[in-house]
Amino acid sequence: MVGYREVRRLWQDDPIDFWRAAAKQIDWISAPENILDRSRAPLYHWYPDGVLNTCANALDRQVAAGRGDQVAIYYDSPLTDSKQAITYRELLDQVALFAGGLASLGVHKSDRVLIYMPMVPQAAVAMLACARLGAVHSVVFGGFAAAELAARIDDAEPVVIVSASCGIEPGRIVEYQPIVEEAIKLAGHKPTAVVVLQRAQSPAVLGAREVDWQELMATATEHDFVPVHANDPLYILYTSGTTGKPKGVVRDNGGHAVAMAWSFTNVYGMGAGDVWWAASDIGWVVGHSYIVYAPLICGATTVMYEGKPVGTPDAGAFWRMIEEYRVNGLFVAPTAIRAIRKEDAAGSHLSQYDLTSLRTLFLAGERLDPSTFEWASEQLGIPVVDNWWQTESGWPIASNLRGLDPMPIKSGSPSVIVPGYEVRILDAQGKEEPPGTEGAIVIKLPMPPGTLPTLWGDDQRFIDSYLTVFPGYYTTGDGGYFDEDQYLHVMGRTDDVINVAGHRLSTGSMEAVVAANSMVAECAVIGVHDELKGQIPRAFVVLKAGVEVDPMVLRATIVAAVRDEIGPVAALKEVVVVSALPKTRSGKILRATMRSIADGREFVVPSTIEDIAVLEAITPLLHGEITAD
């Protein structure tokens, strides 16, 4: 087995040759000669003269290599009491047919298609069909409300929306079609058609714009894959940020395919024939990279699960899945493991299942706390590997690379920097921090293939958002430090994005909704520690003068408004009325100080006696030690 240090040295000595060799894992229609285009720095482009098709790499070549009868997707839905095993040949047939259906609706190369679907195989079919046509897909998580969906429609300007009649959650049905219809009404851009997958649990009444999925498939003709340039966009994925126009992370075809093949093999130690389960949603970057694209590009079997794998009454759902499908690698957010531990601290369910197939548990999406790491390691007796990355990176920045020589695992660290990334820890002046000193985590440009080359339709916003604070570096927005062994320790966000159960959500967007309440004078939303979800949002509000209201009524009103405007995924349930918010002399709210108190960390004392008094008054509320009323 090749050693990590040797591979990293090969990359450092000649990054161009390194990524030229990595590109050989992909089938190219026209192999790239120019590996990196620096002509528009700081906008870099990998494999600019290469031509390929991502869908062909995920499906056609697997069938041609003899994997046609191998299962490509295991679909398991306890919410509908249904299961399905789809082979590579069957998946290719469905994708080629749906691509033909999209083409008949006017979708061509470079057009956009917005996908708003639950965790069903047809969602993956829609993604791959877009890739087959050279169209650009934008998957929007089904938990977002109409206003959020409308903003993405206006930014991506899709020709077609692909949706379902409903999503299913434990104990309730979520009607998707009314949300889509409302979003289209709110949006300035109007798609020409909406393809609707009818689900038996709640079929939708279709209007003139809607097309039934099955009827479209019944009349469609299979479509061959369309050659695209490596720098042509594969998808747009909108990431949480401050209020305003959403930021559409662009992923190109060529660099993305190479990064998926390289990372699945080297970072996760997975390959052809392995069974892989990324317990996430296709609406997030994990779902794009490691539910759909990486496993299929590498000839593995991927598991799609509809439902929450933990919770009453089935605390052993994870273990059942691993035993039933003989899962070799599991990728999940620490929240899920904390939920399992909460329900079954002694691990009594583990003994009921055969988990011998599982080689590694990978945890990412939020900080892995030491107690969760230690519990999982002890109960499973296998490596528990933290890995850190972002929507923008598309694949891990730091990890313990299981496809190379496994290195010692440290609690509280995702281990070492993945070859391809040059990570530095900088202070506010851009000076590199010594080991053990926390600072801003940045990545030296150019970043490797598969990372975002820009934001959709806005190169300047990409530069302003990520490349300006520290010239020559990409700013991750996270803070952390290197230890004496060059292991990276990621301590948390440095901006207003919080992490709720692995979902990155903007406190700024929540504040906008809270502030819109007619009784609220000002507010602040911060992320506070939660044993189960990692972080949860807590809103602090100052009422307008003379306003008197029952705190519970105000809470219910605000929670409902956030749910309607942003969606249930926001998870805002705590609203606290306070007399004042601590501020800087310039009038900025001391959010960082509030977060520090809530997390039990040291903080800079504010400069005024008044703000010290305010902080003393609200500290118990920050800690959650007393109730809002």
Residue pairs with C-beta under 8 A, 6 or more apart in sequence:
1 404
1 405
2 404
2 405
3 404
3 405
4 401
4 404
4 405
4 407
4 416
4 419
7 266
7 401
7 404
7 419
8 417
8 419
10 18
10 419
11 18
11 419
11 420
15 36
15 420
16 35
16 36
18 419
18 420
19 35
19 36
19 46
19 258
19 420
19 448
19 449
20 32
20 35
22 258
22 261
22 262
22 449
23 31
23 32
23 35
23 47
23 50
23 254
23 258
25 258
25 261
25 262
25 265
26 52
26 57
26 254
26 257
26 258
26 261
26 297
27 52
27 56
27 57
27 61
28 50
28 51
28 52
29 51
29 52
29 53
29 227
30 49
30 50
30 51
30 52
30 227
31 50
32 47
32 48
32 49
32 50
32 230
32 254
33 49
34 47
34 48
34 49
35 46
35 47
36 44
36 45
36 46
36 446
37 44
37 45
37 46
37 48
38 44
38 446
41 445
41 446
42 445
42 446
42 463
42 467
42 472
43 453
43 454
43 459
43 462
43 463
44 445
44 446
44 447
44 453
45 231
45 252
45 453
46 230
46 231
46 252
46 254
46 255
46 258
46 448
46 449
47 230
47 231
47 254
47 255
47 258
47 449
48 229
48 230
48 231
49 229
49 230
50 229
50 230
50 254
51 227
51 228
51 229
51 230
52 227
52 228
52 230
52 253
52 254
52 257
53 131
53 132
53 134
53 225
53 226
53 227
53 228
53 253
54 131
54 228
54 234
54 253
54 256
54 257
54 293
54 297
55 95
55 99
55 128
55 129
55 131
55 132
55 225
56 132
56 225
57 257
57 297
58 128
58 131
58 292
58 293
58 296
58 297
59 72
59 88
59 91
59 92
59 95
59 128
59 296
60 92
60 225
62 68
62 70
62 72
62 88
62 296
62 299
63 88
63 89
63 92
65 299
67 88
67 272
67 299
68 87
68 88
68 89
68 92
69 87
69 88
69 89
70 87
70 88
70 273
70 299
70 301
71 85
71 86
71 87
71 88
71 301
72 86
72 87
72 88
72 90
72 91
72 296
72 301
72 302
73 84
73 85
73 86
73 91
73 121
73 124
73 301
73 302
73 303
73 304
74 83
74 84
74 85
74 86
74 275
74 301
74 302
74 303
74 304
74 325
75 82
75 83
75 84
75 85
75 86
75 120
75 121
75 304
75 305
75 306
76 83
76 303
76 304
76 305
76 306
76 321
76 324
76 325
77 83
77 119
77 120
77 168
77 305
77 306
77 307
78 306
78 307
78 314
78 317
79 168
79 169
79 170
79 306
79 307
80 168
80 199
80 200
80 201
80 306
84 121
86 94
86 121
91 124
91 125
91 128
93 222
94 125
94 217
95 125
95 128
95 129
95 132
96 129
96 132
96 222
96 223
96 224
97 217
97 220
97 221
97 222
97 223
98 125
98 126
98 129
98 216
98 217
98 220
99 129
99 130
99 132
99 133
99 222
99 223
100 220
100 221
100 222
100 223
101 129
101 195
101 216
101 217
101 219
101 220
102 113
102 129
102 130
102 133
102 135
102 160
102 195
103 133
103 223
104 216
104 219
104 220
104 221
105 159
105 160
105 192
105 193
105 195
105 211
105 216
106 159
106 160
106 192
106 193
107 113
107 130
107 133
107 135
107 159
107 160
108 133
108 134
108 135
109 133
109 134
109 135
109 226
109 228
109 232
110 134
110 135
110 136
110 232
110 233
111 133
111 135
111 136
111 158
111 159
112 135
112 136
112 137
112 138
112 156
112 157
112 158
112 159
112 236
113 126
113 130
113 135
113 136
113 137
113 138
113 158
113 159
113 160
113 161
113 162
114 137
114 138
114 139
114 140
114 152
114 153
114 156
114 158
114 160
114 161
114 162
114 191
115 123
115 126
115 127
115 130
115 137
115 138
115 139
115 140
115 161
115 162
115 163
115 282
116 139
116 140
116 142
116 149
116 161
116 162
116 163
116 164
116 176
116 179
116 180
117 123
117 126
117 139
117 142
117 162
117 163
117 164
117 167
117 176
117 197
117 282
118 142
118 164
118 166
118 167
118 168
118 176
118 306
119 281
119 282
119 304
119 305
119 306
120 164
120 197
120 304
120 306
121 304
122 164
122 197
122 213
123 139
123 282
124 282
124 291
124 292
124 304
126 137
126 162
127 137
127 139
127 235
127 282
127 288
127 292
128 292
128 296
129 223
130 136
130 137
130 235
131 137
131 234
131 253
132 223
132 224
132 225
132 226
133 223
133 226
134 226
134 227
134 228
134 232
136 156
136 233
136 234
136 235
136 236
137 234
137 235
137 236
138 152
138 156
138 158
138 235
138 236
138 237
138 238
138 248
139 235
139 237
139 282
139 283
139 287
139 288
140 148
140 149
140 152
140 238
140 283
141 281
141 283
141 284
141 569
142 167
142 174
142 176
142 281
142 283
143 283
143 567
143 568
143 569
144 566
144 567
144 569
145 179
145 563
145 564
145 565
145 566
145 567
146 179
146 180
146 182
146 183
146 186
147 183
147 186
147 565
147 566
148 246
148 565
148 566
148 567
149 179
149 180
149 183
150 182
150 183
150 184
150 186
150 187
151 187
151 245
151 246
152 238
152 246
152 248
153 161
153 183
153 184
153 187
153 189
153 191
154 187
154 188
154 189
155 238
155 245
155 246
155 248
155 456
155 457
156 236
156 248
156 456
157 189
158 189
158 191
159 191
159 192
159 193
160 191
160 192
160 193
160 194
160 195
161 180
161 184
161 191
161 193
161 194
161 195
162 194
162 195
162 197
163 176
163 177
163 180
163 194
163 195
163 196
163 197
164 176
164 196
164 197
164 198
164 199
165 175
165 176
165 177
165 196
165 197
165 198
165 199
165 202
165 203
165 204
166 173
166 174
166 175
166 176
166 177
166 199
166 201
166 202
166 204
167 173
167 174
167 176
168 174
168 199
168 201
168 306
168 307
169 308
170 307
170 308
170 311
173 201
173 202
175 202
175 204
176 204
177 196
177 204
177 205
177 210
180 194
181 207
184 190
184 191
184 194
184 209
191 209
192 209
193 209
193 210
193 211
194 209
194 210
194 211
195 210
195 211
195 212
195 213
195 216
196 204
196 206
196 210
196 211
196 212
196 213
197 213
198 204
198 212
198 213
198 214
204 210
206 212
228 253
229 253
229 254
230 252
230 253
230 254
230 255
231 252
231 253
231 254
231 453
232 252
232 253
233 250
233 251
233 252
233 253
233 456
234 251
234 252
234 253
234 256
235 250
235 251
235 288
236 248
236 249
236 250
236 251
236 456
237 248
237 249
237 251
237 285
237 288
237 391
238 246
238 247
238 248
238 249
239 246
239 247
239 249
239 391
239 392
239 504
240 497
240 504
240 505
240 506
240 509
241 247
241 465
241 497
241 506
241 508
242 496
242 506
242 508
242 509
243 506
243 508
243 509
243 511
243 512
247 455
247 461
247 465
248 455
248 456
248 457
249 285
249 391
249 392
249 394
249 452
249 455
249 456
250 452
250 453
250 454
250 455
250 456
251 288
251 394
251 450
251 452
252 453
254 449
255 448
255 449
255 450
255 451
255 453
256 293
256 394
256 449
256 450
257 293
257 297
258 449
258 450
259 394
259 395
259 448
259 449
259 450
259 451
260 289
260 293
260 294
260 297
260 298
260 395
260 450
261 294
261 297
261 298
263 289
263 294
263 395
263 396
263 418
263 450
264 270
264 271
264 290
264 294
264 295
264 297
264 298
264 300
265 271
265 298
265 403
266 401
266 403
266 404
267 387
267 395
267 396
267 399
267 401
267 402
267 403
267 418
268 276
268 290
268 329
268 331
268 360
268 362
268 402
268 403
269 329
269 359
269 360
269 401
269 402
269 403
270 276
270 295
270 298
270 300
270 328
270 329
270 403
271 298
271 299
271 300
272 298
272 299
272 300
273 299
273 300
273 301
274 300
274 301
274 328
274 329
275 300
275 301
275 303
275 325
275 326
275 327
275 328
275 329
275 357
276 290
276 295
276 300
276 301
276 302
276 303
276 327
276 328
276 329
276 331
277 302
277 303
277 305
277 321
277 322
277 325
277 327
277 329
277 330
277 331
278 286
278 287
278 290
278 291
278 295
278 302
278 303
278 331
278 332
279 305
279 309
279 318
279 330
279 331
279 332
279 333
279 336
280 286
280 287
280 290
280 291
280 331
280 332
280 333
280 365
280 502
281 287
282 288
282 291
282 292
284 391
284 502
284 503
285 390
285 391
285 394
286 331
286 364
286 365
286 502
288 394
289 394
289 395
290 331
291 302
291 304
292 302
294 395
295 301
295 302
296 302
301 325
303 321
303 325
303 327
305 321
307 317
309 317
309 318
309 321
309 336
310 317
310 318
310 336
310 339
310 340
310 343
311 339
311 343
312 343
314 320
315 340
315 343
315 344
315 349
316 344
316 349
316 350
316 352
316 353
318 330
318 332
318 336
318 340
319 349
319 350
319 352
319 353
319 355
320 353
321 327
322 330
322 353
322 355
322 357
322 358
323 353
323 354
323 355
323 357
326 357
327 357
327 358
328 357
328 358
328 359
328 360
329 358
329 359
329 360
329 362
330 358
330 360
330 361
330 362
331 362
331 363
331 364
332 361
332 362
332 363
333 363
333 364
333 365
333 366
333 501
333 502
333 534
334 363
334 365
334 366
334 367
334 368
334 369
334 372
334 502
334 534
335 365
335 366
335 501
335 502
335 532
335 533
335 534
337 361
337 363
337 372
337 375
337 376
338 372
338 531
338 532
338 533
338 534
339 532
341 372
341 375
342 531
342 532
344 350
345 375
347 379
350 379
350 380
355 380
358 380
358 382
359 382
359 383
359 402
360 382
360 383
360 384
360 385
360 402
361 376
361 380
361 382
361 383
361 384
361 385
362 385
362 386
362 387
363 372
363 373
363 376
363 384
363 385
363 386
363 387
364 386
364 387
364 388
364 389
364 396
364 414
364 502
365 499
365 501
365 502
365 503
366 499
366 501
366 502
366 534
366 535
367 490
367 491
367 492
367 499
367 534
368 386
368 412
368 414
369 412
370 411
370 412
373 384
373 386
373 411
373 412
374 411
376 384
377 383
377 384
383 400
383 402
383 406
383 409
384 409
385 399
385 400
385 402
385 409
385 414
385 415
386 399
386 400
386 409
386 413
386 414
386 415
387 396
387 398
387 399
387 400
387 414
387 415
388 396
388 397
388 398
388 399
388 414
388 478
388 488
388 490
389 395
389 396
389 397
389 398
390 397
390 476
391 504
392 451
392 452
392 466
392 474
392 476
393 447
393 450
393 451
393 452
394 450
394 451
394 452
395 418
395 450
395 451
396 414
396 418
397 417
397 418
397 421
397 423
397 443
397 476
398 414
398 415
398 416
398 417
398 418
398 421
398 423
398 488
398 490
399 414
399 415
399 416
399 418
400 406
400 407
400 409
400 414
400 415
400 416
401 407
401 415
401 416
401 418
407 415
407 416
409 415
410 483
410 485
410 487
412 489
413 483
413 487
413 488
413 489
413 490
414 488
414 490
415 487
415 488
416 486
416 487
416 488
417 423
417 486
417 488
420 447
420 448
420 449
421 443
421 447
421 448
422 443
422 444
423 441
423 442
423 443
423 444
423 488
424 432
424 441
424 442
424 443
424 444
424 473
425 432
425 433
425 437
425 438
425 439
425 440
425 441
425 442
425 480
425 481
425 482
426 432
426 433
426 439
426 440
426 442
426 470
426 473
427 433
427 439
427 440
428 440
430 470
433 439
433 481
435 481
435 482
435 483
435 484
435 486
436 481
436 482
436 483
436 484
437 481
438 479
438 480
438 481
438 491
439 479
439 480
439 481
440 469
440 470
440 475
440 476
440 478
440 479
440 494
441 476
441 478
441 479
441 480
441 488
441 490
442 470
442 473
442 474
442 475
442 476
443 473
443 474
443 476
444 472
444 473
444 474
445 467
445 472
445 473
445 474
447 474
451 474
452 462
454 462
455 461
455 462
455 465
466 474
466 475
467 473
467 474
467 475
468 475
469 475
477 493
477 494
477 495
477 497
478 490
478 491
478 492
478 493
478 494
479 490
479 491
479 492
479 493
479 494
480 488
480 489
480 490
480 491
481 488
481 489
481 491
482 488
482 489
483 489
493 499
493 527
496 506
496 507
496 508
496 591
497 504
497 505
497 506
497 507
498 504
498 505
498 506
498 507
498 526
498 527
498 535
498 537
499 505
499 527
499 534
499 535
500 527
500 533
500 534
500 535
500 536
500 537
500 569
500 570
500 571
501 532
501 533
501 534
501 571
502 534
503 569
505 537
505 566
505 569
505 570
505 571
507 525
507 526
507 527
507 537
507 591
509 566
510 525
510 537
510 539
510 562
510 566
510 570
510 572
511 523
511 524
511 525
511 539
513 558
513 561
513 562
513 565
513 566
514 520
514 523
514 525
514 539
514 541
514 558
514 561
514 562
514 575
515 522
515 523
516 561
517 541
517 554
517 557
517 558
517 561
518 544
519 543
519 544
519 547
519 549
519 554
520 541
520 542
520 543
520 544
520 558
521 541
521 542
521 543
521 544
521 545
522 541
522 542
522 581
522 589
523 539
523 540
523 541
523 542
523 581
524 539
524 540
524 581
524 589
524 591
524 594
525 537
525 538
525 539
525 540
525 572
526 537
526 538
526 540
526 591
526 594
526 595
526 598
526 622
527 535
527 536
527 537
527 538
527 595
528 535
528 536
528 537
528 538
528 595
528 598
528 599
528 622
528 624
529 535
529 598
529 599
529 600
530 536
533 571
536 571
536 573
536 574
537 570
537 571
537 572
537 574
538 574
538 575
538 576
538 598
538 622
538 624
539 558
539 572
539 574
539 575
539 576
540 576
540 578
540 581
540 594
540 618
540 621
541 554
541 558
541 575
541 576
541 577
541 578
542 577
542 578
542 579
542 580
542 581
543 549
543 577
551 575
551 577
551 628
551 629
552 629
554 575
554 577
555 574
555 575
555 628
558 572
558 575
559 572
559 573
559 575
562 570
562 572
563 570
563 572
574 624
574 628
575 628
576 618
576 621
576 628
577 628
578 614
578 617
578 618
578 621
579 614
579 617
580 610
580 614
581 589
581 590
581 614
582 589
582 590
582 593
582 594
582 606
582 611
582 614
582 615
582 618
583 589
583 590
583 611
584 590
584 606
584 607
585 607
585 608
590 606
590 611
590 615
592 603
593 603
593 604
593 606
593 615
594 615
594 618
594 622
596 602
596 603
597 603
597 615
597 619
597 622
597 623
598 622
598 623
600 623
605 612
606 612
606 615
620 626
621 628
